[in-house]
Amino acid sequence: MSTIIDLRSDTVTHPSPAMRQAMFDAPLGDDVYGDDPTVNALEQLAAAKVGKEAALFVSSGTMGNLCGVLAHCGRGDEILVGDKCHIYNHEAGGASVLGGVAYHPLPNTSMGEIPLDALAGAVRDPDNLHAALTRLICLENTHGGVGGIVVQPSYMAQVKAFADKSGLKVHLDGARLFNAAVALRADVREITKHVDTVQFCLSKGLSAPIGSILAGDAAFISKARRLRKMVGGGLRQAGVIAAAGIVALNEMIDRLAEDHQHAKVLASGLNSIAGISCDVARTETDMVIFTITDGRDMKQFMAKLTAAGVLVGGFGGTSVRAVTHYGIDGNHIEQTLEIVRKTMSN
Ligand SMILES: Cc1ncc(COP(=O)(O)O)c(C=O)c1O
């Protein structure tokens, strides 16, 4: 086999031909002066898509979440996060390191939720001078830490009602927000209407090479714009990359359904292989989590797949993660299943 089938993540996507052309043609200006017409167009389009007043183009999901949390919170404030979420586990503790914000982790359920009673029990008494001040609840949708599960809007509505009652704000890490909307067959605003602010990635499944969006009300975004400058994210002729983001939002959302379909086919094929267990019902979006049940050495298993041209990622213990994306077609899925079958029979 000559090509590598890279299923480690949907972050490995390359820009589409239309994106490359748009990047070439993009009208440019200095975005720190607010002069880049392509960035401005992307920010307007993105805000409208998610039903928020304003949006900010940032370099990455991590930068979007960081600027978001820091725009909501000051030093000595606390955020409630799920213990399996990306903000807590995979963003180098940025809100704490750079903003003096404390993380208060609460157990995530297997559906990516934080139970409401856990949230209620975690909010600090503002009159207790021993405690940090609870300011913000962070949700994630789809939830990567539990395998790309869609967090239901009905649950998010309950969290928002609780937050409003408690004087808290809700931020959504929607790195794969559009995967959730496509899986729900719903407009993305059915999800984002339940949060104050949202970060979503134009990279990953939407296939732009760089970039994320942070959206919220105008005052929040103007605060976040200052924070983006502070962390070195004020880019100049950023329209070169924003152009791909516009194509992502105009052309790449509906095709996420193909990735989800490929993931289902991969999941059910894997589950039919002796020594592998895969919960097909939990394959809701682009992530396939499967477990090796015959006791073989995981490192060796993954090394053999790599040697045969299939790249996957570890998901803790004996579990493996494979992610479908733009660039992976039905033939790649069949080839992957063939290679895994052969590897398991040795
Ligand atoms: C759920 C989630 N949030 C945030 C991020 C951060 O995105 P980035 O890699 O663009 O910083 C990721 C990246 O994989 C993610 O999976």
Ligand as a Chemical Component Dictionary entry (heavy atoms), coordinates in Angstrom:
data_LIG
# 
_chem_comp.id                   LIG 
_chem_comp.type                 NON-POLYMER 
_chem_comp.pdbx_formal_charge   0 
_chem_comp.three_letter_code    LIG 
# 
loop_
_chem_comp_atom.comp_id 
_chem_comp_atom.atom_id 
_chem_comp_atom.alt_atom_id 
_chem_comp_atom.type_symbol 
_chem_comp_atom.charge 
_chem_comp_atom.model_Cartn_x 
_chem_comp_atom.model_Cartn_y 
_chem_comp_atom.model_Cartn_z 
_chem_comp_atom.pdbx_ordinal 
LIG C1 C1 C 0 -12.530 19.346 22.321 1  
LIG C2 C2 C 0 -11.349 20.173 21.920 2  
LIG N1 N1 N 0 -11.254 21.435 22.340 3  
LIG C3 C3 C 0 -10.239 22.231 22.008 4  
LIG C4 C4 C 0 -9.228  21.762 21.197 5  
LIG C5 C5 C 0 -8.055  22.661 20.899 6  
LIG O1 O1 O 0 -7.940  22.962 19.550 7  
LIG P1 P1 P 0 -6.511  23.375 18.938 8  
LIG O2 O2 O 0 -5.792  22.106 18.681 9  
LIG O3 O3 O 0 -6.904  24.099 17.680 10 
LIG O4 O4 O 0 -5.837  24.251 19.921 11 
LIG C6 C6 C 0 -9.262  20.442 20.724 12 
LIG C7 C7 C 0 -8.162  19.926 19.881 13 
LIG O5 O5 O 0 -8.112  18.793 19.495 14 
LIG C8 C8 C 0 -10.351 19.623 21.102 15 
LIG O6 O6 O 0 -10.433 18.360 20.705 16 
# 
loop_
_chem_comp_bond.comp_id 
_chem_comp_bond.atom_id_1 
_chem_comp_bond.atom_id_2 
_chem_comp_bond.value_order 
_chem_comp_bond.pdbx_ordinal 
LIG C1 C2 SING 1  
LIG C2 N1 SING 2  
LIG C2 C8 DOUB 3  
LIG N1 C3 DOUB 4  
LIG C3 C4 SING 5  
LIG C4 C5 SING 6  
LIG C4 C6 DOUB 7  
LIG C5 O1 SING 8  
LIG O1 P1 SING 9  
LIG P1 O2 DOUB 10 
LIG P1 O3 SING 11 
LIG P1 O4 SING 12 
LIG C6 C7 SING 13 
LIG C6 C8 SING 14 
LIG C7 O5 DOUB 15 
LIG C8 O6 SING 16 
# 
